[in-house]
Amino acid sequence: MSGTNGSVAVARPDNEYDVLCDDVGQFLRRYTTEEGAPVTTDTELDGVTAYVPTGVVHRCEETAAANPVIDSTIQRQTGAGTVTIAAGARSVTVAVYAGAPTLAIGGGIAVALPAGTSLTWSVDRGGDTGETLQDGFVFTGAAGHDFIVTSTREV
């Protein structure tokens, strides 16, 4: 009809979503109000696959250390010697000034690093569930070699 105003309301549940974490990782929790009562449903991040939380459920950002303490090392090696960085570092950097010291990562085959080489390995997150480099690094110099190795590690 001409000149008629109005609106139509359709009754449906009110859904709210939150990405939460448990001991395994992230999952999606849907909060629904049905007939005045709150109902929660946990799913994988796809929103469809059912999920059962493991351990303590918390907001994901609460697990990362807000201000982690970082231990830093630096060692210059001139001539024969070895610099070892254990697995679990957040970053490792080497700069070669002279010679061609070798580098073995994770017990692998040693590779020569010619003078002028500068390499860095790093991760971008730390905290309780943060990332670290899984391999150890072994830098080995001989007579005439000159290089410097730095690393950082969350403590």
Accessible surface in RSA format (square Angstrom, percent):
REM  Atomic radii and reference values for relative SASA: ProtOr
REM  Chains: A
REM  Algorithm: Lee & Richards
REM  Probe-radius: 1.40
REM  Slices: 20
REM RES _ NUM      All-atoms   Total-Side   Main-Chain    Non-polar    All polar
REM                ABS   REL    ABS   REL    ABS   REL    ABS   REL    ABS   REL
RES MET A   1   213.94 110.8 140.53  93.0  73.41 174.8 124.89 106.2  89.05 118.0
RES SER A   2   121.90 103.0  81.71 109.1  40.18  92.6  55.45 118.1  66.45  93.1
RES GLY A   3    80.40  99.2   0.00   N/A  80.40  99.2  42.09 115.5  38.31  85.8
RES THR A   4    95.68  68.1  66.57  67.5  29.11  69.4  62.69  84.2  32.99  49.9
RES ASN A   5   147.49 101.7 116.82 112.9  30.66  73.8  35.82  86.2 111.67 107.9
RES GLY A   6    79.04  97.5   0.00   N/A  79.04  97.5  39.40 108.1  39.64  88.8
RES SER A   7   113.55  96.0  75.52 100.8  38.04  87.6  47.41 101.0  66.15  92.7
RES VAL A   8   140.50  92.5 107.18  97.0  33.32  80.3 110.60  96.1  29.91  81.1
RES ALA A   9   103.02  94.7  67.91 104.8  35.11  79.9  73.54 103.6  29.48  78.1
RES VAL A  10   117.53  77.3  95.33  86.3  22.20  53.5  99.03  86.0  18.50  50.2
RES ALA A  11   106.88  98.3  69.95 108.0  36.93  84.0  80.52 113.4  26.36  69.8
RES ARG A  12   199.38  83.7 167.50  85.4  31.88  75.9  52.70  72.0 146.68  88.9
RES PRO A  13    71.24  51.9  55.62  50.7  15.62  56.8  60.60  50.0  10.64  66.1
RES ASP A  14    86.58  60.6  78.44  78.1   8.14  19.2  32.23  75.8  54.35  54.2
RES ASN A  15    65.15  44.9  45.07  43.6  20.08  48.3   6.56  15.8  58.59  56.6
RES GLU A  16   100.96  58.0  99.49  75.3   1.47   3.5  39.02  75.5  61.93  50.6
RES TYR A  17   126.39  59.0  94.43  53.7  31.95  83.2  69.33  52.1  57.06  70.3
RES ASP A  18    33.10  23.2  28.82  28.7   4.27  10.1  10.32  24.3  22.77  22.7
RES VAL A  19    69.18  45.5  57.51  52.1  11.68  28.1  57.51  50.0  11.68  31.7
RES LEU A  20    10.14   5.6  10.14   7.3   0.00   0.0  10.14   7.1   0.00   0.0
RES CYS A  21    13.43  10.2  13.43  15.0   0.00   0.0   3.04   7.7  10.39  11.2
RES ASP A  22     9.46   6.6   0.00   0.0   9.46  22.4   0.00   0.0   9.46   9.4
RES ASP A  23   103.71  72.6  65.28  65.0  38.43  90.9  26.63  62.7  77.09  76.9
RES VAL A  24   108.84  71.6  75.25  68.1  33.59  80.9  80.46  69.9  28.38  77.0
RES GLY A  25    28.62  35.3   0.00   N/A  28.62  35.3  28.48  78.2   0.13   0.3
RES GLN A  26    94.85  53.0  76.90  56.2  17.95  42.7  16.78  35.7  78.07  59.2
RES PHE A  27     0.03   0.0   0.03   0.0   0.00   0.0   0.03   0.0   0.00   0.0
RES LEU A  28    27.60  15.4  27.50  19.7   0.10   0.3  27.50  19.3   0.10   0.3
RES ARG A  29    45.71  19.2  45.71  23.3   0.00   0.0   0.55   0.7  45.17  27.4
RES ARG A  30    69.71  29.3  69.61  35.5   0.10   0.2   5.88   8.0  63.83  38.7
RES TYR A  31    83.45  39.0  82.37  46.9   1.08   2.8  66.28  49.8  17.17  21.2
RES THR A  32     7.98   5.7   5.87   6.0   2.11   5.0   4.91   6.6   3.06   4.6
RES THR A  33    68.35  48.6  61.13  62.0   7.22  17.2  35.17  47.2  33.19  50.2
RES GLU A  34    83.94  48.2  76.51  57.9   7.44  17.7  21.75  42.1  62.19  50.8
RES GLU A  35   186.70 107.2 135.77 102.7  50.93 121.3  66.10 127.9 120.60  98.5
RES GLY A  36    69.50  85.7   0.00   N/A  69.50  85.7  34.45  94.5  35.05  78.5
RES ALA A  37    51.57  47.4  49.54  76.4   2.03   4.6  51.57  72.6   0.00   0.0
RES PRO A  38   118.20  86.1  98.33  89.6  19.88  72.3  98.52  81.3  19.69 122.4
RES VAL A  39    62.75  41.3  57.66  52.2   5.10  12.3  62.21  54.1   0.54   1.5
RES THR A  40    76.32  54.3  53.18  53.9  23.14  55.2  24.56  33.0  51.76  78.2
RES THR A  41    47.22  33.6  42.57  43.2   4.65  11.1  35.64  47.9  11.59  17.5
RES ASP A  42    27.19  19.0  17.25  17.2   9.94  23.5   3.36   7.9  23.83  23.8
RES THR A  43     9.08   6.5   9.08   9.2   0.00   0.0   7.61  10.2   1.47   2.2
RES GLU A  44    68.97  39.6  68.97  52.2   0.00   0.0  15.76  30.5  53.21  43.4
RES LEU A  45    97.36  54.2  73.00  52.2  24.36  61.2  73.33  51.5  24.03  64.7
RES ASP A  46    90.70  63.5  54.74  54.5  35.96  85.0  46.84 110.2  43.87  43.7
RES GLY A  47    28.29  34.9   0.00   N/A  28.29  34.9  12.09  33.2  16.20  36.3
RES VAL A  48   125.79  82.8 103.64  93.8  22.15  53.4 107.43  93.3  18.36  49.8
RES THR A  49    69.15  49.2  63.11  64.0   6.04  14.4  50.22  67.5  18.93  28.6
RES ALA A  50    85.50  78.6  65.83 101.6  19.67  44.7  67.65  95.3  17.85  47.3
RES TYR A  51    33.81  15.8  22.60  12.9  11.21  29.2  24.08  18.1   9.73  12.0
RES VAL A  52   126.85  83.5 114.00 103.2  12.84  30.9 114.57  99.6  12.27  33.3
RES PRO A  53    39.19  28.6  22.27  20.3  16.92  61.5  22.27  18.4  16.92 105.2
RES THR A  54    69.64  49.5  65.64  66.5   4.00   9.5  49.32  66.2  20.32  30.7
RES GLY A  55    52.35  64.6   0.00   N/A  52.35  64.6  24.25  66.5  28.11  62.9
RES VAL A  56   111.33  73.3 105.88  95.9   5.45  13.1 111.32  96.7   0.01   0.0
RES VAL A  57    51.80  34.1  27.96  25.3  23.84  57.4  27.96  24.3  23.84  64.6
RES HIS A  58    39.66  21.7  31.54  21.9   8.12  20.8  35.91  37.0   3.75   4.4
RES ARG A  59   117.50  49.3 116.23  59.3   1.26   3.0  26.98  36.9  90.51  54.9
RES CYS A  60    24.18  18.3  19.94  22.2   4.24  10.0  19.96  50.6   4.22   4.5
RES GLU A  61   126.08  72.4 106.42  80.5  19.66  46.8  68.21 131.9  57.86  47.2
RES GLU A  62   116.67  67.0  83.65  63.3  33.02  78.6  42.87  82.9  73.81  60.3
RES THR A  63    23.15  16.5  19.28  19.5   3.87   9.2  16.89  22.7   6.26   9.5
RES ALA A  64    51.37  47.2  42.20  65.1   9.17  20.9  42.20  59.4   9.16  24.3
RES ALA A  65    41.87  38.5  21.57  33.3  20.30  46.2  32.04  45.1   9.83  26.0
RES ALA A  66    96.92  89.1  58.51  90.3  38.41  87.4  69.12  97.3  27.80  73.6
RES ASN A  67   133.57  92.1 109.92 106.2  23.65  56.9  34.26  82.5  99.31  96.0
RES PRO A  68    47.55  34.7  27.59  25.1  19.96  72.6  32.71  27.0  14.84  92.2
RES VAL A  69    97.84  64.4  92.09  83.4   5.75  13.9  96.20  83.6   1.65   4.5
RES ILE A  70    71.62  40.8  44.60  33.2  27.02  65.1  44.60  32.1  27.02  73.3
RES ASP A  71    66.25  46.4  60.55  60.3   5.70  13.5   9.94  23.4  56.31  56.2
RES SER A  72    78.65  66.5  54.14  72.3  24.50  56.4  36.84  78.5  41.80  58.6
RES THR A  73    66.08  47.0  56.65  57.4   9.43  22.5  62.49  83.9   3.59   5.4
RES ILE A  74   119.40  67.9  95.28  71.0  24.12  58.1  95.38  68.7  24.02  65.2
RES GLN A  75    81.44  45.5  76.79  56.1   4.65  11.1  29.30  62.4  52.14  39.5
RES ARG A  76   136.89  57.5 109.89  56.0  27.00  64.3  38.12  52.1  98.77  59.9
RES GLN A  77    24.58  13.7  23.68  17.3   0.90   2.1   0.91   1.9  23.67  17.9
RES THR A  78    89.53  63.7  71.00  72.0  18.53  44.2  40.17  54.0  49.36  74.6
RES GLY A  79    17.94  22.1   0.00   N/A  17.94  22.1  15.60  42.8   2.34   5.2
RES ALA A  80    80.95  74.4  55.49  85.6  25.46  57.9  55.66  78.4  25.29  67.0
RES GLY A  81    26.12  32.2   0.00   N/A  26.12  32.2  23.31  64.0   2.82   6.3
RES THR A  82    69.49  49.4  44.69  45.3  24.80  59.1  25.45  34.2  44.04  66.6
RES VAL A  83     4.27   2.8   3.99   3.6   0.27   0.7   4.27   3.7   0.00   0.0
RES THR A  84    88.09  62.7  61.37  62.2  26.72  63.7  47.83  64.2  40.26  60.9
RES ILE A  85    15.57   8.9  13.76  10.3   1.81   4.4  15.56  11.2   0.01   0.0
RES ALA A  86    63.29  58.2  53.94  83.2   9.35  21.3  59.22  83.4   4.07  10.8
RES ALA A  87    52.71  48.5  35.89  55.4  16.82  38.3  36.06  50.8  16.66  44.1
RES GLY A  88    21.80  26.9   0.00   N/A  21.80  26.9  17.23  47.3   4.57  10.2
RES ALA A  89     0.87   0.8   0.72   1.1   0.15   0.3   0.72   1.0   0.15   0.4
RES ARG A  90    39.73  16.7  39.33  20.0   0.41   1.0   6.03   8.2  33.70  20.4
RES SER A  91    23.97  20.3  23.97  32.0   0.00   0.0  14.49  30.9   9.48  13.3
RES VAL A  92     0.18   0.1   0.00   0.0   0.18   0.4   0.18   0.2   0.00   0.0
RES THR A  93    40.73  29.0  40.07  40.6   0.65   1.6  27.85  37.4  12.87  19.5
RES VAL A  94     0.33   0.2   0.16   0.1   0.17   0.4   0.33   0.3   0.00   0.0
RES ALA A  95    23.61  21.7  23.42  36.1   0.20   0.5  23.42  33.0   0.20   0.5
RES VAL A  96     4.81   3.2   0.00   0.0   4.81  11.6   0.00   0.0   4.81  13.0
RES TYR A  97   113.34  52.9  86.36  49.1  26.99  70.2  64.49  48.5  48.86  60.2
RES ALA A  98    39.26  36.1  37.04  57.2   2.23   5.1  39.26  55.3   0.00   0.0
RES GLY A  99    32.94  40.6   0.00   N/A  32.94  40.6  22.31  61.2  10.63  23.8
RES ALA A 100    38.58  35.5  32.45  50.1   6.13  13.9  32.45  45.7   6.13  16.2
RES PRO A 101     1.30   0.9   1.21   1.1   0.09   0.3   1.30   1.1   0.00   0.0
RES THR A 102    44.57  31.7  44.49  45.1   0.08   0.2  36.87  49.5   7.69  11.6
RES LEU A 103     9.38   5.2   7.10   5.1   2.28   5.7   7.10   5.0   2.28   6.1
RES ALA A 104    18.27  16.8  17.46  26.9   0.82   1.9  17.62  24.8   0.65   1.7
RES ILE A 105    64.31  36.6  52.21  38.9  12.10  29.2  52.21  37.6  12.10  32.8
RES GLY A 106    47.64  58.7   0.00   N/A  47.64  58.7  15.48  42.5  32.16  72.0
RES GLY A 107    79.66  98.2   0.00   N/A  79.66  98.2  39.62 108.7  40.04  89.7
RES GLY A 108    40.38  49.8   0.00   N/A  40.38  49.8  32.07  88.0   8.31  18.6
RES ILE A 109   159.89  91.0 141.45 105.4  18.44  44.4 147.53 106.2  12.36  33.5
RES ALA A 110    54.25  49.9  32.72  50.5  21.54  49.0  32.72  46.1  21.54  57.0
RES VAL A 111    90.82  59.8  87.73  79.4   3.09   7.4  90.82  78.9   0.00   0.0
RES ALA A 112    56.74  52.2  41.95  64.7  14.80  33.7  41.95  59.1  14.80  39.2
RES LEU A 113    12.50   7.0  12.50   8.9   0.00   0.0  12.50   8.8   0.00   0.0
RES PRO A 114    82.93  60.4  82.56  75.3   0.37   1.3  82.93  68.5   0.00   0.0
RES ALA A 115    57.77  53.1  33.47  51.6  24.31  55.3  33.73  47.5  24.04  63.7
RES GLY A 116    69.10  85.2   0.00   N/A  69.10  85.2  40.09 110.0  29.01  65.0
RES THR A 117    27.53  19.6  19.25  19.5   8.28  19.7  17.96  24.1   9.57  14.5
RES SER A 118    80.23  67.8  54.13  72.2  26.10  60.1  30.57  65.1  49.66  69.6
RES LEU A 119    67.00  37.3  63.40  45.4   3.60   9.1  67.00  47.1   0.00   0.0
RES THR A 120    86.52  61.5  53.75  54.5  32.77  78.1  38.91  52.3  47.61  72.0
RES TRP A 121    62.87  25.2  58.09  28.1   4.78  11.2  42.48  22.6  20.39  33.1
RES SER A 122    72.09  60.9  42.10  56.2  30.00  69.1  10.28  21.9  61.82  86.6
RES VAL A 123    36.36  23.9  16.75  15.2  19.61  47.3  23.58  20.5  12.78  34.7
RES ASP A 124   121.23  84.9  89.22  88.8  32.02  75.7  46.20 108.7  75.03  74.8
RES ARG A 125   135.17  56.8 131.33  66.9   3.85   9.2  56.60  77.3  78.58  47.6
RES GLY A 126    16.18  19.9   0.00   N/A  16.18  19.9   3.93  10.8  12.25  27.4
RES GLY A 127    14.08  17.4   0.00   N/A  14.08  17.4   0.97   2.7  13.11  29.4
RES ASP A 128   123.07  86.2  85.24  84.8  37.84  89.5  26.64  62.7  96.43  96.2
RES THR A 129    94.32  67.1  71.19  72.2  23.13  55.1  66.25  89.0  28.07  42.4
RES GLY A 130    27.98  34.5   0.00   N/A  27.98  34.5   2.59   7.1  25.39  56.9
RES GLU A 131    61.48  35.3  54.72  41.4   6.76  16.1  27.40  53.0  34.08  27.8
RES THR A 132    71.83  51.1  52.12  52.8  19.71  47.0  29.91  40.2  41.91  63.4
RES LEU A 133    26.58  14.8  25.09  18.0   1.49   3.8  26.58  18.7   0.00   0.0
RES GLN A 134   155.97  87.2 129.04  94.3  26.93  64.1  48.39 103.0 107.58  81.6
RES ASP A 135    52.75  36.9  49.47  49.2   3.28   7.8   4.62  10.9  48.13  48.0
RES GLY A 136    20.20  24.9   0.00   N/A  20.20  24.9  14.97  41.1   5.23  11.7
RES PHE A 137     5.06   2.5   5.03   3.1   0.03   0.1   5.03   3.1   0.03   0.1
RES VAL A 138    56.94  37.5  55.96  50.7   0.98   2.4  55.96  48.6   0.98   2.6
RES PHE A 139     0.99   0.5   0.99   0.6   0.00   0.0   0.99   0.6   0.00   0.0
RES THR A 140    56.52  40.2  53.99  54.7   2.53   6.0  43.04  57.8  13.49  20.4
RES GLY A 141     5.85   7.2   0.00   N/A   5.85   7.2   0.74   2.0   5.11  11.4
RES ALA A 142    49.17  45.2  48.25  74.5   0.92   2.1  49.17  69.2   0.00   0.0
RES ALA A 143    92.40  85.0  68.96 106.4  23.44  53.3  73.16 103.0  19.24  51.0
RES GLY A 144    61.53  75.9   0.00   N/A  61.53  75.9  42.40 116.4  19.13  42.9
RES HIS A 145    32.16  17.6  29.67  20.6   2.49   6.4  13.20  13.6  18.95  22.1
RES ASP A 146    25.42  17.8  25.42  25.3   0.00   0.0   7.86  18.5  17.55  17.5
RES PHE A 147     0.14   0.1   0.14   0.1   0.00   0.0   0.14   0.1   0.00   0.0
RES ILE A 148    34.55  19.7  34.13  25.4   0.42   1.0  34.13  24.6   0.42   1.1
RES VAL A 149     1.44   0.9   0.09   0.1   1.34   3.2   0.10   0.1   1.34   3.6
RES THR A 150    46.12  32.8  45.91  46.5   0.21   0.5  34.32  46.1  11.80  17.8
RES SER A 151     8.64   7.3   6.38   8.5   2.26   5.2   1.57   3.3   7.07   9.9
RES THR A 152    38.79  27.6  38.63  39.2   0.16   0.4  33.73  45.3   5.06   7.7
RES ARG A 153    66.36  27.9  66.36  33.8   0.00   0.0  35.22  48.1  31.14  18.9
RES GLU A 154    48.84  28.0  29.57  22.4  19.27  45.9  15.48  29.9  33.36  27.2
RES VAL A 155   110.40  72.6  55.48  50.2  54.92 132.3  89.73  78.0  20.67  56.1
END  Absolute sums over single chains surface
CHAIN  1 A     9960.6       7298.0       2662.6       5771.5       4189.1
END  Absolute sums over all chains
TOTAL          9960.6       7298.0       2662.6       5771.5       4189.1
